[in-house]
Amino acid sequence: MIAALRAARNLTRLIQIGLILARHDALFLLDRVTLLLPLLTFLRLFRSRDPKLLAARPGQRLARALQTLGPSFIKLGQLLSTRADLLGEDFARDLSELQDRLPPFPSDIAREIIERELERPIAILYAQFDDVPVAAASIAQVHFAVTAEGVPVAVKILRPGIEIAFARDLNLFFWLAALIERRQPALRRLKPYEVVRTLADTVRTEMDLRLEAAAASELGENFAGDPDFHVPVVDWPRTSQRVLTLERIVGARIDDRDALVVAGHDLEAILSKAAAGFFNQVFRDGFFHADLHPGNMFVDSEGAIAVVDFGIMGRLDRKTRYYLADMLLGFLSGNYRQVAQVHFEAGYVPERQSIDEFTQACRAIGEPILERSMNEISLARLLAQLFRVTEQFEMETQPQLLLLQKTMVLAEGVGRSLAPGVNMWTLSRPLIEEWMRANRGPEARIIDAAEEAGRLLERLPQLVREVERAARQFTENGIRLDPLSIEVMLRRAEDASHPLALPLWLALASLIAIAVRLWW
């Protein structure tokens, strides 16, 4: 009964959504879901006849429809903008321009939320609080203020009732994703349920402003002492789940070339700092700002890059950073076999696939890019094209790399607006080469091997104790060691390349010695 009610509620909501998509001639997003075809045929009767709208690109029409549908769909569109493998590069590019802007909610409600959350009157918390917000988005809006201590700050406040609105739409998204995976086997590879889960995780993080504050704090620690990259300081006493207070950033938007020139900044130097900041986040720290559009990047009076809005952050573990470095190096040097091997070693492409064919596909991606001059090479475009071969080679979706590719698109766009004739990756080349020497050169690989051996040796005492305990139990209880077990251990130990070869040999020798000693 509950399932039937949920299905009826979701179908009703789906029809409402479909009508808005139809009015924007954007139903193509659901065309591949064959079980919805009868509904889509009906909804197309309400398709817009507006010539201006029909003249727009499909991705632009979809972006406008998602904007009309509200906060949950704006976030969904931003997430889909990272999935060029699903929609294609043109769609992803149009969706990346989706503006997360909504009318602000009244300032008196903002004041009520602050006082309720921080349990103190506004007059005690802030000496000055501007009622007109400087930004209003789908989840929160921002007001400028001055603390009681005289510090200029920016105060971010969650929209009232936003949790309920998102919960309703996420319920629909999960229901539809589960329906697609159950009824559309051909679309399971696209992992619709995982896409929705990623959206839910992102939204859950953004709805707890303490987590955003923690992200800002961590990023700030990573760049402590760096004069070229500035992260605003968190005002923790004035921060809670629904309120975030940060140091106010003063400066020009990074895409405002005229203002930067008037302020006397060297545009190429700014681009160099932005490239270094991006590279250090991704490769040095493995923790990066994943929403680097121009509205979140400023240049202060000292010429440092200052970033805001830490609701969407990405992480790359050490293994993934090594994969990414080796893959990009392989592409830029024309070593496509290395690119293919990296994918197979990382487990991104199943072993049953042909490495020769995958190498050929990588060459088809890389050669056109290498034919361009250095200032035209786009690593974001390279990644996007690589992800498009996922269907042919069954490559598993890597959400962390999709998030990286999205923010690389934004970063490269900023670079082109600052200095169209300069490639940002060329400016950060000294950093790249230094990092590669330290982490992927011969010396680094020897150090990695030594560290791995050290970790194995650290586990040996525990392994020997377990073997001794097992041998004692065998002897005391009259249990004999199965010859087949010894044979399996020997067979595994014979493989010198196996990571457990050394401990297995030592364990087997210890087992025999202990057993003989206890027996006699």
CORDA-V32374 format. One record per residue. N is the residue number from 1. RES is the residue in one small letter. PHI is phi in radians with two decimals (* if undefined). BURIAL is I if it has 24 or more other C-alpha atoms within 12 Angstrom, else O. Layout:
# CORDA-V32374
n:N res:RES phi:PHI burial:BURIAL
n:N res:RES phi:PHI burial:BURIAL
This chain:
# CORDA-V32374
n:1 res:m phi:* burial:O
n:2 res:i phi:-1.11 burial:O
n:3 res:a phi:-1.10 burial:O
n:4 res:a phi:-1.16 burial:O
n:5 res:l phi:-1.13 burial:O
n:6 res:r phi:-1.10 burial:O
n:7 res:a phi:-1.10 burial:O
n:8 res:a phi:-1.12 burial:O
n:9 res:r phi:-1.11 burial:O
n:10 res:n phi:-1.21 burial:I
n:11 res:l phi:-1.14 burial:O
n:12 res:t phi:-1.07 burial:O
n:13 res:r phi:-1.13 burial:O
n:14 res:l phi:-1.09 burial:I
n:15 res:i phi:-1.15 burial:I
n:16 res:q phi:-1.07 burial:O
n:17 res:i phi:-1.12 burial:I
n:18 res:g phi:-1.05 burial:I
n:19 res:l phi:-1.11 burial:I
n:20 res:i phi:-1.20 burial:I
n:21 res:l phi:-1.09 burial:I
n:22 res:a phi:-1.13 burial:I
n:23 res:r phi:-1.12 burial:I
n:24 res:h phi:-1.80 burial:I
n:25 res:d phi:0.89 burial:I
n:26 res:a phi:-2.22 burial:I
n:27 res:l phi:-1.30 burial:I
n:28 res:f phi:-1.02 burial:I
n:29 res:l phi:-1.05 burial:I
n:30 res:l phi:-1.85 burial:I
n:31 res:d phi:-1.06 burial:O
n:32 res:r phi:-1.35 burial:O
n:33 res:v phi:-1.59 burial:I
n:34 res:t phi:-1.07 burial:O
n:35 res:l phi:-1.20 burial:O
n:36 res:l phi:-1.71 burial:I
n:37 res:l phi:-0.99 burial:O
n:38 res:p phi:-1.03 burial:O
n:39 res:l phi:-1.15 burial:I
n:40 res:l phi:-1.14 burial:I
n:41 res:t phi:-1.06 burial:O
n:42 res:f phi:-1.16 burial:O
n:43 res:l phi:-1.13 burial:I
n:44 res:r phi:-1.16 burial:I
n:45 res:l phi:-1.14 burial:O
n:46 res:f phi:-1.80 burial:O
n:47 res:r phi:-1.08 burial:I
n:48 res:s phi:-1.13 burial:O
n:49 res:r phi:-1.96 burial:O
n:50 res:d phi:-1.17 burial:O
n:51 res:p phi:-1.08 burial:O
n:52 res:k phi:-1.14 burial:O
n:53 res:l phi:-1.17 burial:O
n:54 res:l phi:-1.18 burial:O
n:55 res:a phi:-1.37 burial:O
n:56 res:a phi:-1.27 burial:O
n:57 res:r phi:-1.17 burial:O
n:58 res:p phi:-0.93 burial:I
n:59 res:g phi:-1.10 burial:I
n:60 res:q phi:-1.20 burial:I
n:61 res:r phi:-1.13 burial:I
n:62 res:l phi:-1.12 burial:I
n:63 res:a phi:-1.06 burial:I
n:64 res:r phi:-1.16 burial:I
n:65 res:a phi:-1.13 burial:I
n:66 res:l phi:-1.13 burial:I
n:67 res:q phi:-1.07 burial:I
n:68 res:t phi:-1.16 burial:I
n:69 res:l phi:-1.25 burial:I
n:70 res:g phi:1.89 burial:I
n:71 res:p phi:-0.91 burial:I
n:72 res:s phi:-1.08 burial:I
n:73 res:f phi:-1.38 burial:I
n:74 res:i phi:-1.10 burial:I
n:75 res:k phi:-1.13 burial:I
n:76 res:l phi:-1.09 burial:I
n:77 res:g phi:-1.11 burial:I
n:78 res:q phi:-1.13 burial:I
n:79 res:l phi:-1.17 burial:I
n:80 res:l phi:-1.14 burial:I
n:81 res:s phi:-1.16 burial:I
n:82 res:t phi:-1.54 burial:I
n:83 res:r phi:-1.93 burial:I
n:84 res:a phi:-1.09 burial:I
n:85 res:d phi:-1.19 burial:I
n:86 res:l phi:-1.60 burial:I
n:87 res:l phi:-1.91 burial:I
n:88 res:g phi:1.68 burial:I
n:89 res:e phi:-1.15 burial:I
n:90 res:d phi:-1.12 burial:I
n:91 res:f phi:-1.10 burial:I
n:92 res:a phi:-1.05 burial:I
n:93 res:r phi:-1.13 burial:I
n:94 res:d phi:-1.16 burial:I
n:95 res:l phi:-1.22 burial:I
n:96 res:s phi:-1.15 burial:I
n:97 res:e phi:-1.60 burial:I
n:98 res:l phi:-1.08 burial:I
n:99 res:q phi:-1.53 burial:I
n:100 res:d phi:-1.50 burial:I
n:101 res:r phi:-2.26 burial:I
n:102 res:l phi:-2.40 burial:O
n:103 res:p phi:-1.03 burial:O
n:104 res:p phi:-1.24 burial:I
n:105 res:f phi:-1.56 burial:I
n:106 res:p phi:-1.01 burial:O
n:107 res:s phi:-1.17 burial:I
n:108 res:d phi:-1.16 burial:O
n:109 res:i phi:-1.22 burial:O
n:110 res:a phi:-1.05 burial:I
n:111 res:r phi:-1.12 burial:I
n:112 res:e phi:-1.07 burial:O
n:113 res:i phi:-1.08 burial:I
n:114 res:i phi:-1.08 burial:I
n:115 res:e phi:-1.14 burial:I
n:116 res:r phi:-1.21 burial:O
n:117 res:e phi:-1.25 burial:I
n:118 res:l phi:-1.65 burial:I
n:119 res:e phi:1.04 burial:O
n:120 res:r phi:-2.57 burial:O
n:121 res:p phi:-1.14 burial:O
n:122 res:i phi:-0.96 burial:I
n:123 res:a phi:-1.09 burial:O
n:124 res:i phi:-1.46 burial:O
n:125 res:l phi:-1.27 burial:I
n:126 res:y phi:-2.32 burial:I
n:127 res:a phi:-1.26 burial:O
n:128 res:q phi:-2.57 burial:O
n:129 res:f phi:-2.38 burial:I
n:130 res:d phi:-1.38 burial:O
n:131 res:d phi:-1.28 burial:O
n:132 res:v phi:-1.52 burial:O
n:133 res:p phi:-1.21 burial:I
n:134 res:v phi:-1.57 burial:I
n:135 res:a phi:-2.75 burial:I
n:136 res:a phi:-2.42 burial:I
n:137 res:a phi:-2.11 burial:I
n:138 res:s phi:-1.21 burial:I
n:139 res:i phi:-1.85 burial:I
n:140 res:a phi:-2.66 burial:I
n:141 res:q phi:-2.37 burial:I
n:142 res:v phi:-2.12 burial:I
n:143 res:h phi:-2.11 burial:I
n:144 res:f phi:-1.48 burial:I
n:145 res:a phi:-2.70 burial:I
n:146 res:v phi:-2.24 burial:I
n:147 res:t phi:-1.23 burial:I
n:148 res:a phi:-1.09 burial:O
n:149 res:e phi:-1.54 burial:O
n:150 res:g phi:1.54 burial:O
n:151 res:v phi:-1.67 burial:O
n:152 res:p phi:-1.18 burial:I
n:153 res:v phi:-2.39 burial:I
n:154 res:a phi:-2.02 burial:I
n:155 res:v phi:-1.98 burial:I
n:156 res:k phi:-1.80 burial:I
n:157 res:i phi:-2.24 burial:I
n:158 res:l phi:-1.15 burial:I
n:159 res:r phi:-1.16 burial:I
n:160 res:p phi:-1.16 burial:I
n:161 res:g phi:1.30 burial:O
n:162 res:i phi:-1.17 burial:I
n:163 res:e phi:-1.10 burial:I
n:164 res:i phi:-1.15 burial:O
n:165 res:a phi:-1.09 burial:O
n:166 res:f phi:-1.21 burial:I
n:167 res:a phi:-1.06 burial:O
n:168 res:r phi:-1.11 burial:O
n:169 res:d phi:-1.28 burial:I
n:170 res:l phi:-1.13 burial:I
n:171 res:n phi:-1.04 burial:I
n:172 res:l phi:-1.14 burial:I
n:173 res:f phi:-1.05 burial:I
n:174 res:f phi:-1.13 burial:I
n:175 res:w phi:-1.11 burial:I
n:176 res:l phi:-1.19 burial:I
n:177 res:a phi:-1.11 burial:I
n:178 res:a phi:-1.12 burial:I
n:179 res:l phi:-1.11 burial:I
n:180 res:i phi:-1.13 burial:I
n:181 res:e phi:-1.13 burial:O
n:182 res:r phi:-1.36 burial:O
n:183 res:r phi:-1.79 burial:O
n:184 res:q phi:-2.18 burial:O
n:185 res:p phi:-0.94 burial:O
n:186 res:a phi:-1.15 burial:O
n:187 res:l phi:-1.72 burial:O
n:188 res:r phi:-1.11 burial:I
n:189 res:r phi:-1.03 burial:O
n:190 res:l phi:-1.37 burial:I
n:191 res:k phi:0.89 burial:I
n:192 res:p phi:-1.04 burial:I
n:193 res:y phi:-1.15 burial:I
n:194 res:e phi:-1.19 burial:O
n:195 res:v phi:-1.06 burial:I
n:196 res:v phi:-1.17 burial:I
n:197 res:r phi:-1.08 burial:O
n:198 res:t phi:-1.07 burial:I
n:199 res:l phi:-1.06 burial:I
n:200 res:a phi:-1.09 burial:I
n:201 res:d phi:-1.12 burial:O
n:202 res:t phi:-1.10 burial:I
n:203 res:v phi:-1.12 burial:I
n:204 res:r phi:-1.06 burial:I
n:205 res:t phi:-1.16 burial:I
n:206 res:e phi:-1.20 burial:I
n:207 res:m phi:-1.54 burial:I
n:208 res:d phi:-2.11 burial:I
n:209 res:l phi:-1.18 burial:I
n:210 res:r phi:-1.17 burial:I
n:211 res:l phi:-1.22 burial:I
n:212 res:e phi:-1.12 burial:I
n:213 res:a phi:-1.09 burial:I
n:214 res:a phi:-1.13 burial:I
n:215 res:a phi:-1.12 burial:I
n:216 res:a phi:-1.09 burial:I
n:217 res:s phi:-1.12 burial:I
n:218 res:e phi:-1.14 burial:I
n:219 res:l phi:-1.10 burial:I
n:220 res:g phi:-1.10 burial:I
n:221 res:e phi:-1.11 burial:O
n:222 res:n phi:-1.10 burial:O
n:223 res:f phi:-1.93 burial:I
n:224 res:a phi:-1.05 burial:O
n:225 res:g phi:1.49 burial:O
n:226 res:d phi:-1.55 burial:O
n:227 res:p phi:-1.31 burial:O
n:228 res:d phi:-1.75 burial:I
n:229 res:f phi:-2.46 burial:I
n:230 res:h phi:-2.08 burial:I
n:231 res:v phi:-2.05 burial:I
n:232 res:p phi:-1.08 burial:I
n:233 res:v phi:-1.38 burial:I
n:234 res:v phi:-1.43 burial:I
n:235 res:d phi:-1.64 burial:I
n:236 res:w phi:-1.09 burial:O
n:237 res:p phi:-1.08 burial:O
n:238 res:r phi:-1.89 burial:I
n:239 res:t phi:-2.23 burial:I
n:240 res:s phi:-2.60 burial:I
n:241 res:q phi:-1.07 burial:I
n:242 res:r phi:-1.94 burial:I
n:243 res:v phi:-2.39 burial:I
n:244 res:l phi:-2.25 burial:I
n:245 res:t phi:-2.02 burial:I
n:246 res:l phi:-2.21 burial:I
n:247 res:e phi:-0.90 burial:I
n:248 res:r phi:-1.37 burial:I
n:249 res:i phi:-1.60 burial:I
n:250 res:v phi:-2.04 burial:I
n:251 res:g phi:2.96 burial:I
n:252 res:a phi:-1.67 burial:I
n:253 res:r phi:-1.01 burial:I
n:254 res:i phi:-1.19 burial:I
n:255 res:d phi:-1.69 burial:I
n:256 res:d phi:-1.58 burial:I
n:257 res:r phi:-1.05 burial:I
n:258 res:d phi:-1.07 burial:O
n:259 res:a phi:-1.14 burial:O
n:260 res:l phi:-1.16 burial:I
n:261 res:v phi:-1.14 burial:O
n:262 res:v phi:-1.05 burial:O
n:263 res:a phi:-1.34 burial:O
n:264 res:g phi:1.49 burial:O
n:265 res:h phi:-1.49 burial:I
n:266 res:d phi:-1.49 burial:O
n:267 res:l phi:-1.10 burial:I
n:268 res:e phi:-1.19 burial:I
n:269 res:a phi:-1.15 burial:I
n:270 res:i phi:-1.11 burial:I
n:271 res:l phi:-1.08 burial:I
n:272 res:s phi:-1.08 burial:I
n:273 res:k phi:-1.16 burial:I
n:274 res:a phi:-1.12 burial:I
n:275 res:a phi:-1.13 burial:I
n:276 res:a phi:-1.12 burial:I
n:277 res:g phi:-1.08 burial:I
n:278 res:f phi:-1.14 burial:I
n:279 res:f phi:-1.06 burial:I
n:280 res:n phi:-1.12 burial:I
n:281 res:q phi:-1.07 burial:I
n:282 res:v phi:-1.30 burial:I
n:283 res:f phi:-1.62 burial:I
n:284 res:r phi:-1.22 burial:I
n:285 res:d phi:-1.81 burial:I
n:286 res:g phi:1.20 burial:I
n:287 res:f phi:-2.46 burial:I
n:288 res:f phi:-2.35 burial:I
n:289 res:h phi:-1.23 burial:I
n:290 res:a phi:-1.78 burial:I
n:291 res:d phi:-2.46 burial:I
n:292 res:l phi:-1.52 burial:I
n:293 res:h phi:-1.39 burial:I
n:294 res:p phi:-0.98 burial:I
n:295 res:g phi:-1.21 burial:I
n:296 res:n phi:-1.87 burial:I
n:297 res:m phi:-2.26 burial:I
n:298 res:f phi:-2.29 burial:I
n:299 res:v phi:-2.09 burial:I
n:300 res:d phi:-1.45 burial:I
n:301 res:s phi:-1.12 burial:I
n:302 res:e phi:-1.55 burial:O
n:303 res:g phi:1.53 burial:I
n:304 res:a phi:-1.45 burial:I
n:305 res:i phi:-1.40 burial:I
n:306 res:a phi:-2.09 burial:I
n:307 res:v phi:-2.06 burial:I
n:308 res:v phi:-2.38 burial:I
n:309 res:d phi:1.13 burial:I
n:310 res:f phi:-1.93 burial:I
n:311 res:g phi:-1.29 burial:I
n:312 res:i phi:-2.08 burial:I
n:313 res:m phi:-2.17 burial:I
n:314 res:g phi:-2.15 burial:I
n:315 res:r phi:-2.27 burial:I
n:316 res:l phi:-2.27 burial:I
n:317 res:d phi:-1.28 burial:O
n:318 res:r phi:-1.06 burial:O
n:319 res:k phi:-1.07 burial:O
n:320 res:t phi:-1.19 burial:I
n:321 res:r phi:-1.13 burial:I
n:322 res:y phi:-1.16 burial:I
n:323 res:y phi:-1.03 burial:I
n:324 res:l phi:-1.11 burial:I
n:325 res:a phi:-1.12 burial:I
n:326 res:d phi:-1.13 burial:I
n:327 res:m phi:-1.17 burial:I
n:328 res:l phi:-1.14 burial:I
n:329 res:l phi:-1.10 burial:I
n:330 res:g phi:-1.08 burial:I
n:331 res:f phi:-1.12 burial:I
n:332 res:l phi:-1.21 burial:I
n:333 res:s phi:-1.69 burial:O
n:334 res:g phi:1.34 burial:I
n:335 res:n phi:-1.64 burial:O
n:336 res:y phi:-1.28 burial:I
n:337 res:r phi:-1.12 burial:I
n:338 res:q phi:-1.10 burial:I
n:339 res:v phi:-1.02 burial:I
n:340 res:a phi:-1.13 burial:I
n:341 res:q phi:-1.08 burial:I
n:342 res:v phi:-1.05 burial:I
n:343 res:h phi:-1.15 burial:I
n:344 res:f phi:-1.22 burial:I
n:345 res:e phi:-1.13 burial:O
n:346 res:a phi:-1.33 burial:I
n:347 res:g phi:1.41 burial:O
n:348 res:y phi:-1.29 burial:I
n:349 res:v phi:-1.94 burial:I
n:350 res:p phi:-1.05 burial:O
n:351 res:e phi:-1.09 burial:O
n:352 res:r phi:-1.23 burial:O
n:353 res:q phi:-1.37 burial:O
n:354 res:s phi:-1.46 burial:O
n:355 res:i phi:-1.19 burial:I
n:356 res:d phi:-1.18 burial:O
n:357 res:e phi:-1.19 burial:O
n:358 res:f phi:-1.19 burial:I
n:359 res:t phi:-1.04 burial:I
n:360 res:q phi:-1.11 burial:O
n:361 res:a phi:-1.12 burial:I
n:362 res:c phi:-1.14 burial:I
n:363 res:r phi:-1.09 burial:I
n:364 res:a phi:-1.08 burial:O
n:365 res:i phi:-1.39 burial:I
n:366 res:g phi:-1.37 burial:I
n:367 res:e phi:-1.02 burial:O
n:368 res:p phi:-1.06 burial:O
n:369 res:i phi:-1.27 burial:I
n:370 res:l phi:-1.21 burial:I
n:371 res:e phi:-1.26 burial:O
n:372 res:r phi:-1.48 burial:O
n:373 res:s phi:-1.24 burial:O
n:374 res:m phi:-1.01 burial:O
n:375 res:n phi:-1.28 burial:O
n:376 res:e phi:-1.80 burial:I
n:377 res:i phi:-1.24 burial:I
n:378 res:s phi:-2.03 burial:I
n:379 res:l phi:-1.19 burial:I
n:380 res:a phi:-1.13 burial:I
n:381 res:r phi:-1.16 burial:I
n:382 res:l phi:-1.06 burial:I
n:383 res:l phi:-1.08 burial:I
n:384 res:a phi:-1.04 burial:I
n:385 res:q phi:-1.20 burial:I
n:386 res:l phi:-1.10 burial:I
n:387 res:f phi:-1.15 burial:I
n:388 res:r phi:-1.30 burial:I
n:389 res:v phi:-1.57 burial:I
n:390 res:t phi:-1.05 burial:I
n:391 res:e phi:-1.15 burial:O
n:392 res:q phi:-1.16 burial:O
n:393 res:f phi:-1.92 burial:I
n:394 res:e phi:0.98 burial:I
n:395 res:m phi:-1.19 burial:I
n:396 res:e phi:-1.19 burial:I
n:397 res:t phi:-1.14 burial:I
n:398 res:q phi:-2.02 burial:I
n:399 res:p phi:-0.96 burial:I
n:400 res:q phi:-1.15 burial:I
n:401 res:l phi:-1.36 burial:I
n:402 res:l phi:-1.13 burial:I
n:403 res:l phi:-1.14 burial:I
n:404 res:l phi:-1.13 burial:I
n:405 res:q phi:-1.07 burial:I
n:406 res:k phi:-1.10 burial:I
n:407 res:t phi:-1.27 burial:I
n:408 res:m phi:-1.17 burial:I
n:409 res:v phi:-1.04 burial:I
n:410 res:l phi:-1.12 burial:I
n:411 res:a phi:-1.11 burial:I
n:412 res:e phi:-1.16 burial:I
n:413 res:g phi:-1.10 burial:I
n:414 res:v phi:-1.08 burial:I
n:415 res:g phi:-1.06 burial:I
n:416 res:r phi:-1.15 burial:I
n:417 res:s phi:-1.23 burial:I
n:418 res:l phi:-1.37 burial:I
n:419 res:a phi:-2.51 burial:I
n:420 res:p phi:-0.99 burial:O
n:421 res:g phi:-1.60 burial:O
n:422 res:v phi:-2.12 burial:I
n:423 res:n phi:-1.63 burial:I
n:424 res:m phi:-1.10 burial:I
n:425 res:w phi:-1.26 burial:I
n:426 res:t phi:-1.14 burial:I
n:427 res:l phi:-1.15 burial:I
n:428 res:s phi:-1.64 burial:I
n:429 res:r phi:-1.01 burial:O
n:430 res:p phi:-1.00 burial:O
n:431 res:l phi:-1.13 burial:I
n:432 res:i phi:-1.07 burial:I
n:433 res:e phi:-1.14 burial:O
n:434 res:e phi:-1.12 burial:O
n:435 res:w phi:-1.13 burial:I
n:436 res:m phi:-1.11 burial:I
n:437 res:r phi:-1.09 burial:O
n:438 res:a phi:-1.30 burial:O
n:439 res:n phi:-2.04 burial:I
n:440 res:r phi:-2.20 burial:I
n:441 res:g phi:-1.38 burial:O
n:442 res:p phi:-1.00 burial:O
n:443 res:e phi:-1.09 burial:O
n:444 res:a phi:-1.13 burial:O
n:445 res:r phi:-1.18 burial:O
n:446 res:i phi:-1.13 burial:O
n:447 res:i phi:-1.10 burial:O
n:448 res:d phi:-1.06 burial:O
n:449 res:a phi:-1.11 burial:O
n:450 res:a phi:-1.14 burial:O
n:451 res:e phi:-1.13 burial:O
n:452 res:e phi:-1.12 burial:O
n:453 res:a phi:-1.09 burial:O
n:454 res:g phi:-1.09 burial:O
n:455 res:r phi:-1.12 burial:O
n:456 res:l phi:-1.11 burial:O
n:457 res:l phi:-1.14 burial:O
n:458 res:e phi:-1.09 burial:O
n:459 res:r phi:-1.46 burial:O
n:460 res:l phi:-1.07 burial:I
n:461 res:p phi:-0.98 burial:O
n:462 res:q phi:-1.11 burial:O
n:463 res:l phi:-1.12 burial:I
n:464 res:v phi:-1.12 burial:I
n:465 res:r phi:-1.08 burial:O
n:466 res:e phi:-1.14 burial:O
n:467 res:v phi:-1.13 burial:I
n:468 res:e phi:-1.09 burial:I
n:469 res:r phi:-1.11 burial:O
n:470 res:a phi:-1.12 burial:I
n:471 res:a phi:-1.11 burial:I
n:472 res:r phi:-1.10 burial:I
n:473 res:q phi:-1.11 burial:O
n:474 res:f phi:-1.04 burial:O
n:475 res:t phi:-1.27 burial:O
n:476 res:e phi:-1.15 burial:O
n:477 res:n phi:-1.66 burial:O
n:478 res:g phi:1.21 burial:O
n:479 res:i phi:-1.59 burial:O
n:480 res:r phi:-1.65 burial:O
n:481 res:l phi:-1.25 burial:O
n:482 res:d phi:-1.07 burial:O
n:483 res:p phi:-0.95 burial:O
n:484 res:l phi:-1.10 burial:O
n:485 res:s phi:-1.12 burial:O
n:486 res:i phi:-1.09 burial:O
n:487 res:e phi:-1.10 burial:O
n:488 res:v phi:-1.13 burial:O
n:489 res:m phi:-1.09 burial:I
n:490 res:l phi:-1.10 burial:O
n:491 res:r phi:-1.11 burial:O
n:492 res:r phi:-1.23 burial:O
n:493 res:a phi:-1.22 burial:O
n:494 res:e phi:-1.16 burial:O
n:495 res:d phi:-1.41 burial:O
n:496 res:a phi:-1.11 burial:O
n:497 res:s phi:-1.44 burial:O
n:498 res:h phi:-1.22 burial:O
n:499 res:p phi:-1.09 burial:O
n:500 res:l phi:-1.73 burial:I
n:501 res:a phi:-1.02 burial:O
n:502 res:l phi:-1.07 burial:I
n:503 res:p phi:-1.12 burial:I
n:504 res:l phi:-1.18 burial:I
n:505 res:w phi:-1.08 burial:I
n:506 res:l phi:-1.13 burial:I
n:507 res:a phi:-1.13 burial:I
n:508 res:l phi:-1.14 burial:I
n:509 res:a phi:-1.11 burial:O
n:510 res:s phi:-1.11 burial:I
n:511 res:l phi:-1.06 burial:I
n:512 res:i phi:-1.14 burial:I
n:513 res:a phi:-1.11 burial:O
n:514 res:i phi:-1.17 burial:I
n:515 res:a phi:-1.10 burial:I
n:516 res:v phi:-1.10 burial:O
n:517 res:r phi:-1.09 burial:O
n:518 res:l phi:-1.22 burial:O
n:519 res:w phi:-1.21 burial:O
n:520 res:w phi:-1.55 burial:O
